[in-house]
Amino acid sequence: MKDKRFISPKLIDQAADIVLWLAGLVILGILAAFLSYILYKGLPVLSWDFVTGMSTDVRAGGGVGPQLFNSFYILFLSMLFSIPVAVGAGIYLAEYAGHSKLTDLIRLSTESLATVPSIVLGLFGMIIFVNTLGLGFSIIGGALTLSLLNIPVIVRVTEEAIRTVPAQYREASLALGATKWQTIWRVVLPTALPGMITGLTLTAGRALGESAILIFTAGTTVSRVLPDPNLLAAGETLAVHMWYVMAVGLVPDRIEIANGIGALLVITILIFNMVFTILGRLLQRRLSGTNS
C-alpha cells in the first residue's frame, strides 16, 4: 500500500525555491529600505558647494571637498600597494605552491589576518608608520595601513578565483606548446578575472568606507589646499569626517553634514562599483583576445 506520508520531491523542490526566493526578496527589501532612507535624508543636502567646498570647524555651511579627494586618493594608493603583492601571492598559492605544512600555514595566516579588527590594524599602523617611521598623521601612513586590510582578502579571492578555472583549460594550453606563465597570463587569469574583479570591488568598497584605521593613521584634519597630492599631508576622509562631526564636531549643522556624507558615500560607491566592473570586463576581453 502506498505510504500516505510520502511527499513528492517535486513539491519539496518548489517549496525550497519559494523559501529561497523569499529570503532573497527580504534581503533586497532591507537593502532598498536602508539605501532609500540614507538617500532621502542626504540628497537634499548635496550641492556643488557641499561636494567641492572646504570644511569648517565651527561655521555652518561647510563642504567636504578635501575629504572626498582624500577618500579616493588613499583608496588609490592602498590598492596600488595591495594589488601587485596580493594578486602575485594568490597566483603563487594557486598555481605554484604545493600542499605542504608551510603553504597551509601561509593560508591560515592569511585568513587570520583577514579577520583582525580594523581598529587593531589602525593601532598597528599608528605605532609603525606614525610613530616609529615618523610619518605622522598622513595620507601615506593611512594608505599603507589600509593596504594591510586589503591584502589578505585579495589574496584569498585571487586564489579561489584561479582554482575555479577548469584544469582542462590549462592542459589544452600546455598541449599547444604554451609555457606555464603564458598559460596563466593568457588562459587562467582572463577566465578567473570576473571572480577577481568582484573581490577587488568589494575590497575597494570596504576600504572606501573605512574609518577606524584612518582615524589613527591619516588623522582627522585636512589640508587647506584642494587638491593636495602631498603624501605627508593630513588625510581625513569622508567616513572619518562623518565620525568626527558627530562625535566631537562643533558645527551647528552637523546632522545635515552627516546625512549628506552618507548619501555621497552611497552614490560614490555605487558609481565606483559600476566603473570598476566595466573596466574589468574590458580588461578581460583584452587579455582573452576577444571582441564580443
C-alpha positions as CSV (number, residue, x, y, z in Angstrom):
1,M,0.0,0.0,0.0
2,K,1.3,3.4,-0.9
3,D,2.7,5.4,2.1
4,K,0.4,8.5,2.6
5,R,3.3,10.2,4.4
6,F,5.3,10.3,1.1
7,I,5.9,13.9,-0.1
8,S,6.6,14.4,-3.8
9,P,10.3,15.5,-4.4
10,K,8.9,18.0,-7.0
11,L,6.8,19.6,-4.2
12,I,9.8,19.8,-1.9
13,D,11.8,21.4,-4.7
14,Q,9.1,24.0,-5.4
15,A,8.8,24.8,-1.6
16,A,12.6,25.2,-1.5
17,D,12.5,27.6,-4.4
18,I,9.8,29.7,-2.8
19,V,11.7,29.9,0.5
20,L,14.9,30.9,-1.2
21,W,13.1,33.5,-3.3
22,L,11.5,34.9,-0.2
23,A,14.9,35.1,1.5
24,G,16.4,36.9,-1.4
25,L,13.5,39.3,-1.6
26,V,13.8,40.0,2.2
27,I,17.5,40.9,1.7
28,L,16.7,43.1,-1.2
29,G,13.9,44.8,0.7
30,I,16.2,45.5,3.7
31,L,18.9,46.9,1.3
32,A,16.4,49.0,-0.6
33,A,14.9,50.4,2.6
34,F,18.4,51.2,4.0
35,L,19.6,52.9,0.9
36,S,16.3,54.8,0.4
37,Y,16.4,56.2,3.9
38,I,20.0,57.3,3.5
39,L,19.3,59.0,0.2
40,Y,16.1,60.5,1.4
41,K,17.9,62.2,4.3
42,G,21.1,63.1,2.4
43,L,20.2,64.0,-1.2
44,P,18.6,67.4,-0.2
45,V,21.9,68.3,1.4
46,L,24.0,67.6,-1.7
47,S,25.0,70.5,-3.8
48,W,28.1,71.6,-5.8
49,D,29.3,73.8,-2.9
50,F,28.9,70.9,-0.5
51,V,30.7,68.4,-2.6
52,T,33.6,70.7,-3.6
53,G,33.7,73.2,-0.7
54,M,36.1,73.4,2.2
55,S,35.0,72.0,5.6
56,T,34.7,74.2,8.6
57,D,35.1,73.5,12.3
58,V,32.5,75.9,13.8
59,R,30.7,77.6,11.0
60,A,27.6,76.2,9.3
61,G,27.5,75.5,5.6
62,G,30.9,73.8,5.1
63,G,31.7,71.3,2.4
64,V,33.6,68.0,2.1
65,G,35.7,68.6,-1.0
66,P,39.1,67.8,0.6
67,Q,37.6,64.7,2.3
68,L,36.2,63.4,-0.9
69,F,39.6,63.9,-2.6
70,N,41.4,62.2,0.2
71,S,39.0,59.2,0.2
72,F,39.8,58.3,-3.4
73,Y,43.5,59.3,-3.1
74,I,44.1,57.0,-0.2
75,L,42.0,54.3,-1.8
76,F,44.0,54.5,-5.0
77,L,47.3,54.4,-3.1
78,S,46.2,51.5,-0.9
79,M,45.1,49.4,-3.9
80,L,48.3,50.4,-5.7
81,F,50.3,48.8,-2.8
82,S,47.9,45.9,-2.3
83,I,47.1,44.5,-5.8
84,P,50.6,43.6,-7.1
85,V,51.5,41.9,-3.8
86,A,48.2,40.2,-3.1
87,V,47.5,39.0,-6.7
88,G,51.0,37.7,-7.0
89,A,50.6,35.8,-3.8
90,G,47.3,34.4,-4.9
91,I,48.7,33.2,-8.2
92,Y,51.7,31.6,-6.4
93,L,49.4,29.8,-3.9
94,A,47.0,28.6,-6.6
95,E,49.5,27.7,-9.4
96,Y,52.9,27.1,-7.9
97,A,52.7,26.3,-4.3
98,G,52.0,22.6,-3.5
99,H,50.3,21.2,-0.4
100,S,52.7,21.3,2.5
101,K,52.7,22.4,6.1
102,L,54.3,25.7,5.0
103,T,51.7,26.6,2.5
104,D,48.9,25.5,4.8
105,L,50.5,27.8,7.5
106,I,50.6,30.7,4.9
107,R,46.9,30.2,4.1
108,L,45.9,30.0,7.7
109,S,47.9,33.2,8.5
110,T,46.2,35.0,5.6
111,E,42.8,34.0,6.7
112,S,43.6,35.0,10.3
113,L,44.9,38.4,9.2
114,A,41.7,39.0,7.2
115,T,39.7,38.6,10.5
116,V,41.7,41.1,12.5
117,P,39.5,44.0,13.6
118,S,40.3,47.2,11.7
119,I,40.9,49.2,14.8
120,V,43.7,46.8,15.7
121,L,45.3,47.4,12.3
122,G,44.9,51.1,12.9
123,L,46.8,50.9,16.2
124,F,49.5,48.9,14.5
125,G,49.8,51.4,11.7
126,M,50.0,54.3,14.3
127,I,52.8,52.5,16.1
128,I,54.8,51.6,12.9
129,F,54.1,54.3,10.4
130,V,53.0,57.3,12.5
131,N,55.4,57.0,15.4
132,T,58.3,54.6,14.5
133,L,58.8,55.8,11.0
134,G,57.9,59.4,11.8
135,L,55.4,59.8,9.0
136,G,52.9,61.5,11.4
137,F,49.2,61.6,10.6
138,S,49.5,61.5,6.8
139,I,48.0,60.2,3.6
140,I,50.8,57.7,3.0
141,G,50.5,56.3,6.5
142,G,46.8,55.8,6.1
143,A,47.3,54.2,2.7
144,L,50.0,51.8,3.9
145,T,47.9,50.7,6.8
146,L,44.8,50.3,4.7
147,S,46.7,48.0,2.4
148,L,47.2,45.7,5.3
149,L,43.4,45.4,5.4
150,N,43.2,44.7,1.7
151,I,46.0,42.3,1.1
152,P,44.7,39.1,2.9
153,V,41.2,39.5,1.3
154,I,42.6,39.9,-2.2
155,V,45.0,37.0,-1.7
156,R,42.2,34.6,-0.8
157,V,39.8,36.0,-3.5
158,T,42.5,35.6,-6.2
159,E,43.5,32.1,-5.1
160,E,39.9,30.9,-5.0
161,A,39.0,32.5,-8.4
162,I,42.0,30.8,-10.1
163,R,41.2,27.5,-8.5
164,T,37.7,27.6,-10.2
165,V,39.3,27.6,-13.6
166,P,38.8,24.0,-15.1
167,A,42.1,22.0,-15.3
168,Q,41.2,21.2,-19.0
169,Y,41.9,24.9,-19.9
170,R,45.5,24.6,-18.6
171,E,46.0,21.2,-20.2
172,A,44.8,22.4,-23.6
173,S,47.1,25.5,-23.4
174,L,50.1,23.4,-22.4
175,A,49.4,20.9,-25.1
176,L,49.6,23.6,-27.7
177,G,53.1,24.4,-26.6
178,A,52.5,27.4,-24.3
179,T,54.7,27.8,-21.2
180,K,53.3,27.8,-17.7
181,W,53.4,31.6,-17.4
182,Q,51.8,32.0,-20.9
183,T,49.0,29.7,-19.8
184,I,48.5,31.7,-16.6
185,W,48.5,35.0,-18.3
186,R,46.5,34.2,-21.5
187,V,44.2,31.5,-20.2
188,V,43.9,31.3,-16.4
189,L,43.8,34.9,-15.5
190,P,41.2,36.0,-18.1
191,T,38.9,33.2,-17.1
192,A,39.3,33.9,-13.4
193,L,39.0,37.7,-13.9
194,P,35.3,38.1,-13.2
195,G,35.7,36.5,-9.7
196,M,38.8,38.5,-9.0
197,I,37.0,41.8,-10.1
198,T,34.1,41.0,-7.8
199,G,36.5,40.5,-4.9
200,L,38.5,43.7,-5.7
201,T,35.3,45.7,-6.0
202,L,34.1,44.5,-2.6
203,T,37.5,45.2,-1.1
204,A,37.7,48.7,-2.5
205,G,34.2,49.5,-1.3
206,R,35.1,48.3,2.2
207,A,38.3,50.4,2.1
208,L,36.4,53.5,0.8
209,G,34.1,53.4,3.9
210,E,36.8,52.5,6.4
211,S,37.2,54.9,9.4
212,A,38.8,53.1,12.3
213,I,42.2,52.6,10.6
214,L,42.4,56.1,9.2
215,I,41.5,57.8,12.4
216,F,44.7,56.5,13.9
217,T,46.9,56.9,10.8
218,A,45.6,59.6,8.4
219,G,44.2,61.8,11.1
220,T,41.1,64.0,11.5
221,T,42.3,67.1,9.8
222,V,42.7,68.1,6.1
223,S,45.0,70.3,4.1
224,R,43.6,73.7,3.2
225,V,44.7,73.2,-0.4
226,L,42.4,71.3,-2.8
227,P,43.6,69.1,-4.3
228,D,46.7,68.4,-2.2
229,P,48.7,65.3,-3.5
230,N,51.3,65.7,-0.8
231,L,51.7,62.2,0.7
232,L,52.7,63.7,4.1
233,A,49.6,65.9,4.3
234,A,46.8,65.1,6.7
235,G,44.3,62.8,5.2
236,E,40.8,62.9,6.7
237,T,38.3,61.0,4.6
238,L,34.6,61.2,4.2
239,A,33.9,58.3,6.7
240,V,36.3,59.8,9.2
241,H,34.7,63.3,8.8
242,M,31.3,61.8,9.4
243,W,32.5,60.3,12.6
244,Y,34.3,63.5,13.6
245,V,31.4,65.9,13.1
246,M,29.0,63.5,15.0
247,A,31.4,62.7,17.9
248,V,33.3,65.9,18.6
249,G,32.3,68.4,15.9
250,L,31.1,71.9,16.9
251,V,29.3,72.8,13.7
252,P,25.6,73.6,14.2
253,D,24.5,71.7,11.1
254,R,26.4,68.5,11.9
255,I,23.3,66.3,11.3
256,E,22.9,67.7,7.8
257,I,26.6,67.2,7.1
258,A,26.4,63.6,8.3
259,N,23.3,62.9,6.2
260,G,25.0,64.5,3.1
261,I,28.2,62.5,3.6
262,G,26.2,59.2,4.0
263,A,24.3,59.9,0.7
264,L,27.6,60.9,-1.0
265,L,29.3,57.7,0.1
266,V,26.5,55.5,-1.1
267,I,26.4,57.3,-4.5
268,T,30.2,57.2,-5.0
269,I,30.5,53.6,-4.0
270,L,27.7,52.6,-6.5
271,I,29.4,54.6,-9.3
272,F,32.8,53.2,-8.4
273,N,31.5,49.6,-8.5
274,M,29.9,50.2,-11.9
275,V,33.1,51.7,-13.3
276,F,35.2,49.0,-11.8
277,T,33.0,46.3,-13.3
278,I,33.1,47.8,-16.8
279,L,36.8,48.3,-16.7
280,G,37.2,44.7,-15.5
281,R,35.2,43.4,-18.5
282,L,37.2,45.4,-20.9
283,L,40.4,44.1,-19.4
284,Q,39.1,40.5,-19.6
285,R,38.3,40.9,-23.3
286,R,41.8,42.3,-24.0
287,L,43.5,39.5,-22.1
288,S,41.4,36.8,-23.7
289,G,41.8,38.4,-27.2
290,T,38.0,38.5,-27.8
291,N,36.0,41.5,-29.1
292,S,32.5,40.2,-28.2
